[in-house]
Amino acid sequence: MIKLKEILMESTMTPRDAKFLNILVKNGIESDDVSGIYELLTKKFLINDNAWVGRLIIIYGKYRDELEEPIDFRQLKEYDIEYNPDEIEDEVLALSQHLDTHPLLINKGKYGDYHDPINDEEFAVYNEDDANDAFRQRAEEYVDEYIENGSVDWLESYIELDDYAVDQFANEDARSRIENYSAEEIINEYGAEDEWERRLTVVQDKLDVLENRWSEVDNEIVDVEYKIDELSFDIEAFDEELTDNMTQQSRVNDQSEVADLQNEYKGLLTSKNESKVKLEWWEEKLEELQYEFGDLEDKKDDTDELDSVTEDFGDELREDLEEKIAKDIIDDVEYEGLKYFTSNLGYEPKDAIEYFFRIDKESAIDDFESDRGNIMGSYDGNEHEEDVNGETYYIYRTN
């Protein structure tokens, strides 16, 4: 680093000074092109005396445009490399104070940066308002970089779940998970096997009752058919007896015997009619039993009711299971945060944040405030302050 006191030690133009200053003129270098002057003197002419190079830069910058044409520095016998602070930007003065060097040795770049070509160092210099603005812009870029690069642990301090987006995601994910589940899978997933078994048992018990009743009716039909056969046989027997009685009556002349036969006939006819009434009753009973038998036979073998128990119970639980899975998903998301989406589902952090979170950029930027030197001073992470004309300037080395 060329210190200011080293530069101010000389004030008399030497032939060697004039020679190289005139070389700069011949090369068409502008008076304020500090970097161009330094490049020519050190790279082409291999001058490694930085204090002398510094004086040449200052003399050239201060006097080149003041000399009459044709410019010849030999006509400049004495020189004064003092400077008027009012003619120099405060930012340049602040940096020269910080570097303890002459302000004319500092080259201002087109983007507001400042370059010390002799030491090949670049700086950013801001007043307080500009420093705050530049910091916030750079800090916001840092936040965006953290998001883009997927710095999950850091990001989790500044993001919060978007409840609506997470609810939507959880419901859709839960629905898609069980969309193709059978009723039995729904019941098992829900953990309702005991209730399912209970409902199946109720229906099976009902079918067992039907089976038992069907068996009873079958036996009753056999008994009734036997009764009907028995009564039909009795009626046929009565018909034969009645016919024999009538035959006997036609053959007997004794009135007393005829009267006995007639009384017998009436008794047989009464018995026959009683049997016919009974037969009709049992035939109606048989018809009722046969109808019940057929109805029971259809019902006892109908497994659709068992199937419908499973289907109906599965449908009943489907919506509850969706809600249960969705709640579990939400609980996992709340517990794992951003990692739920990045580690489990393969989302890029920036995509997961965009879809499911809100990021508090302002808090992140504010938290960078304590580390402003590192944010702004990309070379060494230091922030320096210099006061010029009653205002504080902040200086950061950037290379």
C-alpha positions in Angstrom: 0.0 0.0 0.0 1.4 3.4 -1.0 1.1 5.7 2.0 0.3 9.4 1.5 3.4 10.6 3.2 5.5 8.6 0.7 3.9 10.3 -2.2 4.2 13.8 -0.7 8.0 13.6 -0.2 8.9 14.9 -3.6 7.8 18.1 -5.4 10.5 18.7 -8.1 10.0 17.4 -11.6 13.0 15.2 -12.7 13.9 14.4 -16.3 12.9 10.8 -15.6 9.5 11.9 -14.3 9.0 14.0 -17.4 10.1 11.2 -19.7 7.5 8.7 -18.5 4.8 11.3 -18.2 5.3 12.2 -21.8 5.2 8.5 -22.7 1.7 8.5 -21.2 0.7 11.4 -23.3 2.0 9.7 -26.5 -0.1 6.6 -25.6 -3.2 8.8 -25.4 -4.1 7.9 -21.9 -6.7 10.1 -20.3 -5.9 12.0 -17.1 -8.3 10.1 -14.9 -7.5 6.7 -16.3 -5.7 5.6 -13.1 -5.8 1.9 -14.0 -4.5 2.5 -17.6 -1.6 4.6 -16.3 -0.7 1.9 -13.7 -1.0 -0.9 -16.3 1.3 0.8 -18.8 4.0 1.8 -16.3 4.2 -1.5 -14.4 3.4 -4.1 -17.1 5.1 -2.6 -20.2 7.9 -0.7 -18.5 8.2 -3.0 -15.5 8.5 -0.2 -13.0 8.1 -1.7 -9.5 8.6 1.4 -7.5 5.0 1.9 -6.4 5.7 5.2 -4.6 7.1 6.7 -7.8 4.3 5.2 -9.9 1.8 6.8 -7.6 3.4 10.2 -7.9 3.4 9.9 -11.7 -0.3 9.0 -11.6 -1.1 12.0 -9.4 1.0 14.4 -11.5 -0.5 13.2 -14.7 -4.1 13.3 -13.4 -3.6 16.8 -12.0 -1.6 18.6 -14.7 -2.2 16.8 -18.0 -5.3 18.8 -18.9 -3.7 22.1 -17.6 -0.6 22.1 -19.8 -0.7 23.8 -23.1 -0.5 21.9 -26.4 1.7 20.3 -27.4 1.8 18.8 -23.9 5.3 18.4 -22.7 5.9 17.7 -19.0 9.5 19.0 -19.2 8.0 22.5 -19.1 6.6 21.7 -15.6 9.5 22.3 -13.2 7.7 22.2 -10.0 4.5 20.3 -9.1 2.1 20.3 -6.2 0.3 17.1 -5.5 -1.9 18.5 -2.7 -5.5 18.2 -3.5 -8.7 20.3 -2.9 -11.2 18.1 -1.0 -14.0 20.1 -2.4 -13.1 18.9 -5.9 -13.2 15.2 -5.0 -16.2 13.0 -4.3 -16.8 12.3 -0.6 -16.8 8.5 -1.3 -13.3 8.8 -2.8 -12.1 10.9 0.1 -13.5 8.4 2.6 -11.7 5.5 0.8 -8.5 7.4 0.6 -8.7 8.1 4.3 -9.3 4.5 5.0 -6.3 3.4 2.8 -4.2 6.4 3.9 -3.4 7.2 0.2 -3.9 10.0 -2.2 -7.5 10.3 -3.6 -6.2 10.6 -7.2 -4.8 7.1 -6.9 -8.3 5.8 -6.6 -10.1 4.9 -9.8 -13.9 5.0 -9.9 -15.6 2.3 -12.0 -18.7 2.7 -14.2 -20.8 0.7 -11.7 -20.0 2.9 -8.6 -17.2 0.7 -7.4 -13.8 2.0 -6.5 -10.5 0.5 -7.6 -7.0 0.9 -6.1 -5.0 -0.3 -9.2 -1.6 -0.2 -7.5 -2.7 -2.8 -4.9 -5.3 -4.3 -7.2 -8.0 -3.9 -4.6 -11.7 -3.1 -5.2 -14.1 -1.4 -2.8 -17.7 -0.4 -2.4 -18.3 2.9 -0.6 -21.7 4.1 0.6 -23.2 6.7 2.8 -25.6 5.4 5.4 -28.8 5.5 3.3 -27.1 3.9 0.3 -25.4 1.3 2.5 -28.8 0.3 3.9 -30.3 0.1 0.4 -27.4 -1.9 -1.0 -27.4 -4.2 2.0 -31.1 -4.9 1.7 -30.8 -5.6 -2.0 -27.8 -7.9 -1.4 -29.4 -9.6 1.6 -32.5 -10.2 -0.5 -30.3 -11.8 -3.1 -28.8 -13.9 -0.3 -32.2 -15.1 0.7 -33.1 -15.9 -2.9 -29.8 -17.9 -3.2 -30.6 -19.8 0.0 -34.0 -20.7 -1.5 -32.5 -21.6 -4.9 -29.7 -23.7 -3.3 -32.1 -25.5 -1.0 -30.6 -24.5 2.3 -33.3 -26.3 4.2 -32.0 -25.9 7.8 -31.6 -22.1 7.3 -34.9 -21.7 5.5 -36.9 -23.4 8.3 -36.2 -20.4 10.6 -38.1 -18.0 8.2 -40.9 -20.0 6.7 -44.4 -20.9 8.0 -46.9 -23.3 6.6 -49.6 -22.1 4.3 -52.5 -23.8 6.1 -54.9 -23.7 3.2 -52.3 -25.1 0.7 -51.3 -27.8 3.1 -54.9 -28.8 3.8 -55.6 -29.0 0.1 -52.4 -31.1 -0.4 -53.3 -33.4 2.5 -56.9 -34.0 1.3 -55.9 -34.6 -2.3 -53.0 -36.9 -1.2 -55.3 -38.9 1.2 -58.0 -39.2 -1.5 -55.5 -40.5 -4.1 -54.0 -43.0 -1.7 -57.2 -44.8 -1.1 -58.9 -44.1 -4.4 -58.6 -47.7 -5.5 -58.9 -49.4 -2.2 -61.6 -52.1 -1.8 -64.1 -51.9 1.0 -62.1 -54.6 2.9 -58.9 -52.6 2.5 -60.6 -49.4 3.7 -61.8 -51.2 6.8 -58.4 -52.7 7.5 -56.6 -49.4 7.0 -59.0 -47.7 9.3 -58.5 -50.3 11.9 -62.2 -51.2 12.2 -62.0 -54.9 11.9 -63.8 -55.6 15.2 -66.8 -53.5 14.2 -66.8 -55.1 10.8 -66.7 -58.6 12.4 -69.6 -57.6 14.7 -71.7 -56.4 11.8 -70.9 -59.6 9.8 -71.9 -61.7 12.8 -75.2 -60.0 13.2 -76.0 -60.7 9.5 -74.6 -64.2 9.7 -76.8 -64.9 12.8 -79.8 -63.7 10.9 -78.9 -66.1 8.0 -78.4 -68.9 10.5 -81.9 -68.2 11.9 -83.3 -68.3 8.4 -81.4 -71.6 7.8 -82.8 -73.1 11.0 -86.3 -71.9 10.1 -86.0 -73.3 6.6 -85.1 -76.6 8.1 -88.0 -76.5 10.4 -90.4 -75.6 7.6 -89.0 -78.4 5.5 -89.8 -80.9 8.3 -93.2 -79.3 8.8 -94.0 -79.7 5.1 -93.1 -83.4 5.4 -95.5 -83.8 8.4 -98.3 -81.8 6.7 -97.9 -83.8 3.5 -98.2 -87.0 5.6 -101.4 -85.6 7.2 -102.8 -84.7 3.8 -102.0 -88.2 2.5 -103.6 -89.7 5.6 -106.8 -87.6 5.3 -107.0 -88.3 1.5 -106.7 -92.0 2.3 -109.4 -91.7 5.0 -111.8 -89.8 2.6 -111.3 -92.5 -0.1 -112.1 -95.1 2.6 -115.2 -93.2 3.6 -116.3 -93.1 0.0 -115.9 -96.9 -0.3 -117.8 -97.4 2.9 -120.6 -95.1 1.8 -120.9 -96.9 -1.5 -121.0 -100.3 0.3 -123.7 -98.9 2.7 -125.9 -97.7 -0.2 -125.5 -101.1 -1.8 -126.6 -102.9 1.4 -129.5 -100.6 1.8 -130.7 -101.5 -1.7 -130.5 -105.2 -0.8 -132.1 -105.2 2.6 -135.9 -105.4 3.0 -136.1 -105.2 6.8 -137.0 -101.7 7.7 -135.1 -102.0 11.0 -131.9 -102.9 9.1 -132.4 -100.2 6.6 -132.8 -97.7 9.4 -129.5 -98.9 10.9 -127.8 -98.6 7.6 -129.1 -95.1 7.1 -127.9 -94.0 10.5 -124.5 -95.6 9.7 -124.5 -93.8 6.4 -125.1 -90.4 8.1 -122.2 -91.1 10.5 -119.8 -92.0 7.6 -120.8 -88.9 5.7 -120.3 -86.7 8.7 -116.9 -88.2 9.3 -116.0 -87.8 5.6 -117.0 -84.2 5.6 -115.0 -83.5 8.8 -112.0 -85.1 7.1 -112.5 -82.9 4.0 -112.6 -79.8 6.1 -109.4 -80.9 7.8 -107.8 -81.7 4.4 -108.6 -78.3 3.1 -107.1 -76.7 6.2 -103.9 -78.8 5.9 -103.7 -78.1 2.2 -103.9 -74.4 2.9 -101.2 -74.9 5.6 -99.1 -76.8 3.1 -99.4 -73.9 0.6 -98.4 -71.4 3.3 -95.4 -73.6 4.3 -94.3 -74.1 0.7 -94.4 -70.3 0.1 -92.4 -69.7 3.3 -90.0 -72.5 2.3 -89.3 -70.9 -1.1 -88.8 -67.5 0.5 -86.5 -68.8 3.1 -84.6 -70.8 0.6 -83.8 -67.7 -1.4 -82.9 -65.7 1.7 -80.7 -68.2 3.4 -78.5 -68.6 0.4 -78.3 -64.9 -0.3 -74.7 -63.9 0.5 -75.3 -60.5 -1.1 -76.4 -59.2 2.3 -73.0 -60.3 3.8 -71.2 -58.6 0.9 -73.4 -55.5 1.3 -72.3 -55.3 5.0 -68.7 -55.0 3.9 -69.4 -52.6 1.0 -71.7 -50.4 3.1 -69.3 -50.3 6.0 -66.4 -49.5 3.6 -68.3 -46.6 2.1 -69.3 -45.4 5.5 -65.6 -45.3 6.6 -64.1 -44.0 3.3 -64.7 -40.4 4.0 -63.6 -40.8 7.7 -60.4 -42.6 6.5 -59.6 -39.8 4.1 -60.0 -37.3 6.9 -57.8 -39.5 9.2 -55.1 -39.9 6.6 -55.2 -36.2 5.8 -54.9 -35.3 9.5 -51.9 -37.7 9.8 -50.3 -36.0 6.8 -50.8 -32.5 8.3 -49.4 -33.7 11.6 -46.3 -35.0 9.8 -45.9 -31.8 7.8 -46.2 -29.7 10.9 -43.6 -31.9 12.7 -41.1 -32.2 9.8 -41.7 -28.9 8.1 -39.9 -28.3 4.8 -38.1 -31.7 5.1 -41.4 -33.5 4.7 -41.6 -32.3 1.1 -37.9 -32.4 0.3 -36.8 -35.6 1.9 -40.0 -37.7 1.6 -41.5 -36.5 -1.6 -38.4 -35.2 -3.5 -39.5 -31.6 -3.9 -36.9 -29.0 -4.6 -36.9 -26.6 -1.6 -37.8 -23.6 -3.7 -40.8 -25.4 -5.2 -42.0 -26.7 -1.8 -41.7 -23.2 -0.4 -43.6 -21.7 -3.4 -46.4 -24.3 -3.0 -46.8 -24.9 0.7 -45.2 -22.1 2.7 -45.0 -18.4 3.3 -41.5 -17.0 3.7 -40.8 -14.0 6.0 -38.1 -12.4 3.8 -38.1 -9.2 5.9 -37.1 -11.1 9.1 -34.4 -13.0 7.2 -33.0 -9.7 5.9 -33.2 -8.1 9.3 -31.3 -11.0 10.8 -28.5 -10.5 8.3 -28.1 -7.0 9.6 -25.7 -8.2 12.4 -23.6 -9.7 9.6 -23.6 -6.8 7.2 -19.9 -6.9 6.8 -19.9 -10.4 5.5 -22.8 -9.7 3.2 -21.3 -6.5 1.7 -17.6 -7.2 2.0 -17.2 -10.3 -0.1 -13.4 -10.3 0.3 -12.8 -10.2 4.1 -16.3 -9.7 5.6 -15.2 -6.4 7.3 -17.1 -3.1 7.4 -15.1 0.1 7.9 -16.4 3.6 8.7 -14.9 6.9 7.7 -16.3 10.4 8.4 -16.1 13.0 5.7 -17.8 16.4 5.8 -20.0 15.4 8.7 -21.3 12.2 7.1 -20.3 8.6 7.8 -19.3 6.4 4.9 -19.1 2.6 5.0 -16.4 0.8 3.1 -16.2 -2.8 2.0 -13.5 -4.6 0.2 -15.0 -6.7 -2.6 -12.0 -8.5 -4.1 
